[in-house]
Amino acid sequence: MRIHDLDPENRPRERFLTTGPASLSPAELLAIILRSGTKNHNIVDTCNELIARVGLEKLSDLTLSELQKTRGIGEAKAMQIMAIFELNRRLHYSRNQNKKIQAARDVFEYMAGRIPDEKKEHLFVLHLNTKNQIIKSELVSVGTLNASLIHPREVFKAAIRESAHAIIVVHNHPSGDVEPSNADRQVTALLKEASALIQIDLLDHIIIGNTGWFSFRENSLLA
């Protein structure tokens, strides 16, 4: 059935205009953006198939080729979908520019959507000014965190260049378990020693998972 064969009150665009976007399903909202389906498959059905196949929460992680595995999604529509999520990421970053950090929760919220591949560990350094506002976020390394691989020079190099007053080190655990490993503790101790020499405070080391975090400072492991 084509969209135009539906009763007007059941068409996504008409319902959007009369009752607002909150009344539409995720598939209907996506259908409004993609606009048209194929001759034998309307766009709402296409969007329902796509979301049913991968799940709404994973939609933003799909590549162009993965999106095109759904009937009715070609290269152009796949690019439209990816563009939606990229704009959303940029909006999130813009809103969090110069965000003031008062607790580990602020860092967890700031990092939402910033890790490009959550199946790997990523080490970030947040540079802060004297008001504890983030002035820059930098990805330092990708891969297993190890004190023998993470050199303080790489962590503090940009902080010195940016004249940061302090830094917060953040990394993710792909397993979702945010308890620090021995390597995490070794890296933290190494960076704490370096921060005292360089005189740029290491305010915290925060491990983040899908739904939670672990703060070295809030757990009295970073004096």
C-alpha positions as CSV (number, residue, x, y, z in Angstrom):
1,M,0.0,0.0,0.0
2,R,1.3,3.5,-0.9
3,I,1.2,6.4,1.5
4,H,-1.4,8.1,-0.7
5,D,-3.7,5.1,-0.4
6,L,-3.9,5.7,3.4
7,D,-6.7,7.7,4.9
8,P,-5.5,11.3,5.2
9,E,-5.7,11.2,9.0
10,N,-3.3,8.2,9.0
11,R,-0.6,9.7,6.8
12,P,2.5,10.7,8.8
13,R,2.7,14.2,7.4
14,E,-0.9,15.0,8.1
15,R,-0.7,13.6,11.6
16,F,2.5,15.6,12.2
17,L,0.6,18.8,11.3
18,T,-2.5,18.1,13.3
19,T,-1.1,16.4,16.5
20,G,2.7,17.1,16.4
21,P,5.8,15.0,16.1
22,A,5.4,13.3,19.5
23,S,2.4,11.4,18.2
24,L,4.4,9.6,15.5
25,S,6.3,6.4,15.7
26,P,10.0,6.3,15.0
27,A,9.4,4.8,11.6
28,E,6.9,7.5,10.8
29,L,9.3,10.3,11.8
30,L,12.0,8.7,9.6
31,A,9.5,8.3,6.8
32,I,8.8,12.1,6.8
33,I,12.5,12.7,6.3
34,L,13.1,10.1,3.6
35,R,9.8,11.2,1.9
36,S,9.2,8.5,-0.8
37,G,9.3,4.8,-1.0
38,T,9.4,2.4,-4.0
39,K,6.6,1.4,-6.4
40,N,5.6,-1.6,-4.4
41,H,6.8,-0.6,-0.9
42,N,5.8,2.6,0.9
43,I,8.3,4.5,2.9
44,V,6.7,3.8,6.3
45,D,7.0,0.0,5.7
46,T,10.6,0.5,4.7
47,C,11.4,2.4,7.9
48,N,9.5,-0.2,10.0
49,E,11.6,-3.0,8.4
50,L,14.9,-1.1,9.0
51,I,14.1,-0.4,12.7
52,A,12.8,-3.9,13.3
53,R,16.0,-5.4,11.7
54,V,18.6,-3.4,13.6
55,G,16.8,-1.7,16.5
56,L,16.3,2.0,17.0
57,E,19.2,2.3,19.5
58,K,21.7,0.9,16.9
59,L,20.5,2.8,13.9
60,S,23.0,5.6,14.3
61,D,25.9,3.1,14.2
62,L,25.1,1.7,10.8
63,T,27.4,2.3,7.8
64,L,26.1,3.2,4.3
65,S,26.4,-0.4,3.1
66,E,24.6,-1.7,6.2
67,L,21.7,0.7,5.8
68,Q,21.3,-0.4,2.2
69,K,20.7,-4.0,3.2
70,T,17.1,-2.9,3.9
71,R,14.7,-3.1,0.9
72,G,13.9,0.4,-0.3
73,I,17.1,2.1,1.2
74,G,19.5,3.2,-1.5
75,E,22.6,5.2,-1.3
76,A,20.8,8.6,-1.2
77,K,18.4,7.5,1.6
78,A,21.3,5.9,3.5
79,M,23.2,9.2,3.4
80,Q,20.1,11.1,4.6
81,I,19.9,8.8,7.6
82,M,23.6,9.2,8.5
83,A,23.3,12.9,8.0
84,I,20.5,13.1,10.7
85,F,22.7,11.5,13.3
86,E,25.7,13.5,12.4
87,L,23.8,16.7,12.8
88,N,22.5,15.4,16.2
89,R,26.0,14.7,17.3
90,R,27.2,18.2,16.3
91,L,24.3,19.8,18.1
92,H,25.2,17.8,21.2
93,Y,28.8,19.0,20.9
94,S,27.8,22.6,20.4
95,R,25.5,22.6,23.5
96,N,28.3,21.2,25.6
97,Q,31.0,23.6,24.4
98,N,32.6,25.2,27.5
99,K,30.6,22.9,29.7
100,K,31.5,23.3,33.4
101,I,32.5,20.1,35.1
102,Q,31.3,19.8,38.7
103,A,31.1,16.0,39.1
104,A,31.8,12.8,37.3
105,R,28.2,12.7,36.0
106,D,28.9,15.9,34.0
107,V,31.8,14.1,32.2
108,F,29.6,11.0,31.6
109,E,26.9,13.2,30.0
110,Y,29.5,15.2,28.0
111,M,31.0,12.1,26.5
112,A,27.7,10.7,25.3
113,G,28.0,10.0,21.6
114,R,31.6,11.0,21.4
115,I,33.2,7.5,21.3
116,P,33.3,6.5,17.6
117,D,33.5,2.7,18.2
118,E,32.4,1.5,21.6
119,K,33.8,-2.0,20.9
120,K,37.3,-0.6,21.5
121,E,38.9,1.3,24.3
122,H,39.4,5.1,23.7
123,L,41.4,7.4,25.9
124,F,40.3,11.0,25.9
125,V,41.8,14.0,27.6
126,L,39.5,16.9,28.6
127,H,41.3,20.2,29.0
128,L,39.9,22.6,31.5
129,N,40.3,26.3,32.3
130,T,40.5,27.8,35.8
131,K,36.6,27.7,36.0
132,N,36.6,24.0,35.3
133,Q,35.1,24.6,31.9
134,I,36.1,22.2,29.0
135,I,38.1,24.2,26.5
136,K,39.1,21.1,24.4
137,S,38.5,17.4,24.1
138,E,41.3,15.3,22.6
139,L,41.4,11.6,21.6
140,V,44.8,10.3,22.6
141,S,44.8,6.6,21.9
142,V,42.6,3.7,20.8
143,G,43.2,0.2,22.1
144,T,43.8,-1.5,25.4
145,L,44.9,0.9,28.1
146,N,48.4,0.0,29.4
147,A,50.9,2.0,31.4
148,S,53.7,0.9,29.1
149,L,51.9,2.2,26.0
150,I,50.4,5.4,27.4
151,H,53.2,8.0,27.7
152,P,52.5,11.1,29.8
153,R,54.0,13.2,27.0
154,E,51.1,12.3,24.7
155,V,48.5,13.1,27.4
156,F,49.9,16.4,28.5
157,K,51.3,17.7,25.2
158,A,48.0,19.3,24.0
159,A,47.2,20.5,27.6
160,I,50.5,22.5,27.6
161,R,49.8,23.9,24.1
162,E,46.2,24.9,25.1
163,S,47.4,26.4,28.4
164,A,45.0,24.2,30.3
165,H,44.7,24.7,34.0
166,A,43.8,21.0,34.6
167,I,42.8,17.8,32.8
168,I,40.4,14.9,33.2
169,V,41.3,11.6,31.7
170,V,38.4,9.6,30.3
171,H,38.3,6.1,28.8
172,N,35.6,3.6,28.1
173,H,35.3,-0.1,28.9
174,P,33.7,-2.0,25.9
175,S,32.5,-4.7,28.3
176,G,30.4,-2.1,30.2
177,D,32.0,-3.1,33.5
178,V,33.4,0.2,34.8
179,E,35.5,-1.2,37.7
180,P,39.2,-0.2,37.2
181,S,41.7,-2.8,36.2
182,N,45.3,-3.0,37.4
183,A,46.4,-1.3,34.2
184,D,43.9,1.5,34.8
185,R,45.3,2.1,38.3
186,Q,48.9,2.0,37.0
187,V,48.1,4.6,34.3
188,T,46.4,6.8,36.8
189,A,49.4,6.7,39.2
190,L,51.8,7.5,36.3
191,L,49.8,10.4,35.1
192,K,49.4,11.8,38.7
193,E,53.2,11.8,39.1
194,A,53.6,13.6,35.7
195,S,50.9,16.2,36.6
196,A,52.8,17.1,39.7
197,L,55.9,17.7,37.7
198,I,54.2,19.6,34.9
199,Q,51.9,21.5,37.3
200,I,48.8,20.8,35.4
201,D,46.3,19.2,37.8
202,L,44.9,15.7,37.0
203,L,41.4,16.3,38.4
204,D,40.1,12.8,37.7
205,H,40.3,9.7,35.7
206,I,36.8,8.5,34.7
207,I,35.9,5.1,33.3
208,I,32.6,5.1,31.4
209,G,30.3,2.3,30.3
210,N,27.0,2.2,28.5
211,T,25.0,3.3,31.5
212,G,27.4,4.3,34.3
213,W,30.9,5.4,35.3
214,F,33.7,5.1,37.8
215,S,35.5,8.1,39.1
216,F,38.9,7.7,40.7
217,R,38.5,10.9,42.7
218,E,35.0,10.2,43.9
219,N,36.2,6.8,45.1
220,S,39.1,8.3,47.0
221,L,41.7,6.8,44.6
222,L,43.1,10.1,43.4
223,A,44.1,12.5,46.2
